[in-house]
Amino acid sequence: MKIKKVFFIYLFTTLLFTACQPATKSRITVATAANMQFAMKALATDFSEKTGIACELVVSSSGKLTAQIREGAPYDVFVAANMKYPNTLYNDSLTLSSPDIYAYGELVLWSAAGNTRPTIDLLTAPGTEHIALANPKNAPYGTAAIEVLRHYGIWEKVKDKLVYGESIAQTNHFITSGAAEVGFTAMSVVLSPEMKGKGKWTEPGPKTYTPIAQGAVVIRRKNTDTRNAQRFYDYLFSPEAGKVLKDFGYLVDE
């Protein structure tokens, strides 16, 4: 009887201890800015193959993802399109540490209209009625596009032609569907396997807009083991991930 009693006490204590431990997640949720949509698919696939940890991707503008995280969205890692939004979360004590720059994004001018080569002059041409760009209120690439227009002194001439997407993803749809004759997007989009060879694109020049420093953070979540999220974060800064990012047109180690 004593042996049986001791056994049940041991079993109960073991089960109680196990129940109190946070479970290690074999799946993590990565909230990623829309400019990283295609690159992130490649990164997530490579990471999962190396670790066995599955990645669920949530794609939106950096501003919207930040708002969702502040409202308690169950994301493990936030991969943003700038440093402003992850710093906001860090200042709100919603991340494990301050954000680091994983890459610098490149802006391009893109047109899917036949063989039209997009140029700055094309933006002010009478035949150009719609110019797509991401909403600068939520998307850093939209802010960069506005800077380009002001740099060339054509803001006043084209501001009534602008069509705003809520993210780079929606902006891409405006361009590929022909709803806009031309638009600004991320280089990672036009170099992706999904979009490569569709239309033509040019670079407005790195000196025409503020460098797009992109940051990432691990989200602080109650009663959640963050070890696998930290593994993904560490992977994002690895040489293997750096190669993938470079293939998609991002600048790494600048």
C-alpha positions in Angstrom: 0.0 0.0 0.0 2.8 2.4 0.9 4.6 1.6 -2.4 1.3 2.2 -4.4 0.7 5.5 -2.4 4.2 6.7 -3.1 3.9 5.9 -6.8 0.6 7.9 -7.1 2.2 10.8 -5.3 5.1 10.7 -7.7 2.9 10.4 -10.7 0.7 13.3 -9.6 3.7 15.5 -8.9 5.3 14.7 -12.3 2.0 15.5 -14.1 1.6 18.7 -12.2 5.1 19.7 -12.9 4.8 19.0 -16.6 1.5 20.8 -16.8 3.1 23.9 -15.3 5.9 24.0 -17.9 5.4 26.1 -21.1 5.2 23.7 -24.0 7.9 24.2 -26.7 6.1 25.1 -29.9 7.1 23.1 -33.0 5.3 25.8 -35.0 5.9 29.6 -34.8 3.9 32.5 -36.3 6.0 35.1 -38.2 4.3 38.4 -38.8 6.1 39.8 -41.9 5.9 43.1 -43.8 4.5 42.7 -47.3 7.8 43.6 -49.0 9.2 40.4 -47.4 6.4 38.2 -48.5 8.3 36.2 -51.2 11.7 36.3 -49.5 10.1 35.1 -46.3 8.6 32.1 -48.0 12.1 31.1 -49.1 13.5 31.8 -45.6 10.8 30.0 -43.8 11.2 26.9 -46.0 14.9 26.8 -45.5 14.6 27.3 -41.7 11.9 24.6 -41.4 14.0 22.1 -43.4 17.0 22.8 -41.1 15.1 22.7 -37.8 11.8 20.9 -38.2 10.1 24.0 -36.9 7.1 25.0 -39.1 6.5 28.7 -39.8 3.1 30.2 -40.3 3.3 33.5 -42.1 1.0 36.5 -41.6 1.6 39.2 -44.2 0.5 42.8 -44.0 1.9 46.3 -43.7 4.3 47.0 -40.9 1.9 49.5 -39.3 -1.1 47.2 -39.3 1.0 44.3 -37.9 2.2 46.6 -35.1 -1.3 47.6 -34.2 -2.3 43.9 -34.1 0.6 42.9 -31.9 -0.3 45.8 -29.5 -3.8 44.3 -29.3 -2.5 40.9 -28.4 -2.2 39.1 -31.7 -0.5 35.7 -31.1 2.6 36.4 -33.2 6.1 35.0 -32.2 8.4 37.1 -34.5 7.8 40.4 -36.2 9.9 41.1 -39.4 9.2 44.7 -40.2 10.0 47.0 -43.2 11.7 49.6 -41.0 13.0 50.2 -37.5 10.2 52.5 -36.3 7.6 49.9 -35.7 9.7 47.3 -34.0 11.2 50.1 -31.8 7.6 51.1 -30.9 6.9 47.6 -29.7 10.2 47.5 -27.8 9.4 50.8 -26.0 6.0 49.2 -25.1 7.9 46.3 -23.5 6.3 43.9 -26.0 9.6 42.4 -27.3 12.3 40.4 -25.7 15.0 42.8 -26.8 15.6 45.9 -28.9 15.3 45.4 -32.7 18.3 44.8 -35.0 18.6 45.5 -38.7 18.6 42.3 -40.7 18.7 44.0 -44.2 18.2 47.2 -46.2 15.4 47.2 -48.7 15.6 48.6 -52.2 12.8 50.6 -53.9 12.0 50.2 -57.6 9.7 51.7 -60.2 7.7 48.9 -61.9 5.3 48.7 -64.8 3.6 45.6 -66.1 2.2 47.4 -69.2 3.7 45.7 -72.1 7.3 46.7 -72.8 7.0 50.1 -71.1 10.3 51.0 -69.4 9.3 53.0 -66.3 11.2 56.2 -65.8 10.7 59.3 -63.6 9.7 61.2 -66.8 7.0 58.6 -67.4 5.3 59.6 -64.2 4.5 63.1 -65.5 3.5 62.0 -69.0 -0.1 62.6 -70.1 -0.7 58.9 -70.7 0.1 58.0 -67.1 -3.1 58.4 -65.1 -2.4 56.2 -62.1 0.8 55.7 -60.1 0.6 53.0 -57.4 2.4 53.1 -54.1 1.9 51.7 -50.6 0.2 53.9 -48.1 3.0 55.9 -46.3 0.9 55.9 -43.1 1.4 52.1 -42.7 4.1 51.1 -45.2 7.7 52.4 -45.1 8.1 51.7 -48.9 5.3 54.2 -49.4 7.2 56.8 -47.4 10.3 56.1 -49.6 8.3 56.6 -52.8 7.0 60.0 -51.6 10.6 61.0 -50.9 11.5 60.0 -54.5 8.7 62.2 -55.9 9.8 65.1 -53.8 13.5 64.6 -54.7 12.7 64.9 -58.4 10.5 67.9 -57.7 7.4 66.3 -59.3 5.2 65.8 -56.2 2.8 68.6 -57.1 2.5 67.4 -60.7 1.7 63.8 -59.8 0.0 63.8 -56.4 -3.5 63.6 -58.0 -2.4 60.5 -59.9 -1.4 58.5 -56.9 -3.3 55.3 -55.9 -2.5 54.0 -52.4 -2.4 50.4 -51.5 -2.7 49.4 -47.9 0.5 47.4 -48.3 3.1 46.5 -50.9 1.0 43.4 -51.7 -2.0 45.5 -52.7 0.2 47.9 -54.5 1.6 45.0 -56.6 -1.9 44.0 -57.5 -2.7 47.5 -58.8 0.4 47.3 -61.0 0.0 43.7 -62.3 -3.7 44.1 -62.9 -3.2 47.3 -65.0 -5.2 49.4 -62.6 -2.1 51.6 -62.4 0.2 52.1 -65.4 3.3 52.3 -63.1 4.1 52.1 -59.4 6.7 51.8 -56.7 7.4 48.5 -55.1 10.2 46.6 -53.4 13.0 45.1 -55.4 12.4 41.8 -53.6 9.0 41.6 -55.4 10.3 42.0 -59.0 13.1 39.5 -58.3 10.8 36.9 -56.8 10.1 33.7 -58.8 6.4 34.6 -58.8 7.0 38.0 -60.4 10.3 37.8 -62.2 10.0 38.6 -65.9 6.6 40.4 -65.5 6.9 43.8 -67.0 9.9 46.1 -66.6 11.5 48.0 -63.7 14.1 50.5 -62.9 15.7 51.9 -59.7 15.1 55.5 -58.8 18.5 55.6 -57.2 19.6 55.1 -53.5 20.3 58.8 -53.0 16.7 59.7 -53.7 15.2 58.3 -50.5 16.3 57.5 -47.0 17.8 54.0 -46.7 15.1 51.5 -45.7 16.6 49.8 -42.7 14.5 46.8 -41.8 14.3 45.4 -38.3 13.1 42.3 -36.5 12.1 41.4 -33.0 10.9 38.4 -30.9 7.5 39.2 -29.4 7.2 38.8 -25.6 4.2 36.5 -24.9 2.8 35.3 -21.6 3.1 31.6 -20.8 4.7 30.9 -24.2 8.1 29.3 -24.7 10.1 31.7 -27.0 13.0 29.4 -27.7 11.9 28.4 -31.3 11.1 32.0 -32.0 14.6 33.0 -30.9 16.0 30.3 -33.1 14.2 31.8 -36.1 15.4 35.3 -35.2 19.0 34.0 -34.9 18.6 32.3 -38.3 17.5 35.5 -39.9 20.9 37.0 -39.1 22.9 33.9 -40.3 25.0 33.7 -43.5 22.5 31.2 -44.9 19.6 33.7 -44.5 21.8 36.5 -45.8 22.4 34.7 -49.0 18.6 34.3 -49.5 18.0 38.0 -48.8 20.7 39.0 -51.2 19.1 36.9 -53.9 15.9 38.9 -53.4 17.7 42.2 -53.8 18.2 43.2 -50.1 21.4 44.8 -48.9 23.0 42.8 -46.1 25.9 43.8 -43.8 25.8 47.4 -45.0 
